[in-house]
Amino acid sequence: MILSLVSSAAIFGVGLNNVLSGTFASTSLFVQYIFLVCGFIGALASGVQLFKLRNQSE
């Protein structure tokens, strides 16, 4: 769970960095937005699962 949260946050960070800075010209803007959206959705889903797991154990 924690690994998927960290991985998704890293993908989101890379996508956000690419969109804001435009440093990777070889990657199309569409692919950069896919990284951004998928990373955000993955981090959100992993965070919700960890929150539910933590509340379930209490």
C-alpha positions in Angstrom: 0.0 0.0 0.0 2.7 2.5 1.0 4.8 1.6 -2.0 1.9 2.2 -4.4 1.2 5.6 -2.7 4.9 6.6 -3.1 5.0 5.3 -6.7 1.9 7.2 -7.7 3.1 10.3 -6.0 6.4 10.0 -7.9 4.6 9.6 -11.2 2.4 12.6 -10.4 5.5 14.6 -9.5 7.2 13.7 -12.8 4.1 14.5 -14.7 3.7 17.9 -13.0 7.3 18.7 -13.4 7.1 17.9 -17.2 4.0 20.0 -17.7 5.2 23.0 -15.7 8.8 23.1 -16.9 8.5 21.6 -20.4 12.0 20.2 -20.1 11.2 16.9 -21.9 10.5 18.0 -25.4 10.7 14.4 -26.7 7.6 13.5 -24.6 4.3 14.8 -26.1 2.1 17.0 -24.0 -0.6 14.3 -24.1 1.7 11.7 -22.5 2.7 14.3 -19.9 -0.9 14.9 -18.9 -1.5 11.1 -18.8 1.3 10.8 -16.2 -0.2 13.7 -14.3 -3.8 12.4 -14.2 -2.8 8.7 -13.6 -0.4 9.6 -10.8 -3.0 11.8 -9.1 -5.7 9.1 -9.4 -3.3 6.4 -8.1 -2.1 8.5 -5.2 -5.7 9.4 -4.2 -6.8 5.8 -4.4 -3.8 4.5 -2.4 -4.4 7.2 0.2 -8.0 6.3 0.6 -7.1 2.6 0.9 -4.5 3.4 3.6 -7.0 5.6 5.5 -9.6 2.9 5.4 -7.1 0.3 6.5 -5.9 2.4 9.4 -9.5 3.1 10.6 -10.4 -0.5 10.3 -7.6 -1.6 12.6 -8.7 0.8 15.4 
